Amino acid sequence: MSRDGGRATRGTGRVERGLSKASQRVGRAVELGLASWQKRRDRSAKRRRDGAIRDAVANSAFAVGTAAKEASWASSDFLRALGRRRDPRRFLLRALLPL
């Protein structure tokens, strides 16, 4: 018996690996969003006396955008781990662009 398991568990390992990569990506996105928010908040606070409070909405919106941009790649990480043949985007492109 191999260390990876048999043929039956190969798909489960791919799904687990994809979920792991996707969850790491989401965690990294949260970290980047919070770092972005802190950086902009500190800059706003240096500029004006109550700048961090005045710019709170704008700083938060920018941070959410930064986090969303990074987290949007999580689905690609998951699908890439499953393999190219099972990628739903490939089926969609075949349907839209028949050769």
C-alpha positions in Angstrom: 0.0 0.0 0.0 1.4 3.4 -0.9 1.7 6.3 1.4 -0.8 8.4 -0.6 -3.5 5.8 -0.3 -5.2 3.9 -3.0 -7.0 4.9 -6.2 -10.2 5.5 -4.3 -8.7 8.1 -2.0 -6.9 10.1 -4.7 -9.9 12.4 -5.4 -10.4 13.0 -1.7 -6.8 14.1 -1.4 -7.2 16.5 -4.3 -10.3 18.0 -2.7 -8.6 18.4 0.6 -5.5 20.0 -0.9 -7.7 22.4 -2.9 -9.7 23.4 0.2 -6.5 23.9 2.2 -5.1 26.2 -0.5 -8.3 28.1 -0.8 -8.6 28.6 3.0 -5.0 29.8 3.1 -5.8 32.3 0.4 -8.8 33.6 2.3 -6.7 33.9 5.5 -4.1 35.9 3.6 -6.8 38.1 2.2 -8.1 39.0 5.6 -4.5 39.7 6.7 -3.9 42.0 3.7 -7.2 43.8 4.2 -6.5 44.5 7.9 -2.9 45.7 7.1 -4.3 48.0 4.4 -6.9 49.4 6.8 -4.3 50.0 9.5 -1.9 51.7 7.1 -4.5 54.1 5.7 -5.9 54.7 9.2 -2.5 55.7 10.5 -1.9 58.0 7.5 -5.3 59.7 8.1 -4.5 60.1 11.7 -1.2 61.8 10.9 -2.8 64.3 8.5 -5.6 65.6 10.7 -6.5 65.5 14.4 -9.6 63.3 13.9 -8.6 62.1 10.4 -8.9 58.4 11.3 -12.5 58.9 12.4 -13.4 61.1 9.4 -11.9 58.8 6.9 -13.1 55.6 8.6 -15.6 54.7 5.9 -13.2 55.4 3.0 -10.4 53.5 4.7 -12.7 50.5 5.4 -14.0 50.4 1.9 -10.5 50.4 0.5 -9.5 47.6 2.9 -12.6 45.5 2.0 -11.7 45.9 -1.7 -8.1 44.8 -1.1 -9.3 41.7 0.8 -11.9 40.9 -1.8 -9.4 41.2 -4.6 -7.1 38.6 -3.0 -9.9 36.3 -1.8 -11.5 36.1 -5.2 -8.6 33.8 -6.2 -9.7 31.2 -3.7 -12.1 29.5 -6.1 -9.3 29.2 -8.7 -7.0 27.7 -6.1 -9.6 25.1 -5.3 -10.4 24.2 -8.9 -6.8 24.1 -10.0 -6.1 21.5 -7.3 -8.8 19.3 -8.8 -7.1 19.2 -12.2 -7.6 20.9 -15.5 -9.9 18.3 -16.8 -12.5 18.9 -14.1 -12.4 22.7 -14.3 -15.9 24.0 -14.8 -14.5 27.1 -16.6 -13.2 24.8 -19.3 -16.7 23.4 -19.9 -18.1 27.0 -20.0 -15.6 28.1 -22.5 -16.3 25.0 -24.7 -20.0 25.9 -24.6 -19.5 29.5 -25.5 -16.8 29.0 -28.1 -17.5 25.9 -30.0 -14.8 24.9 -32.5 
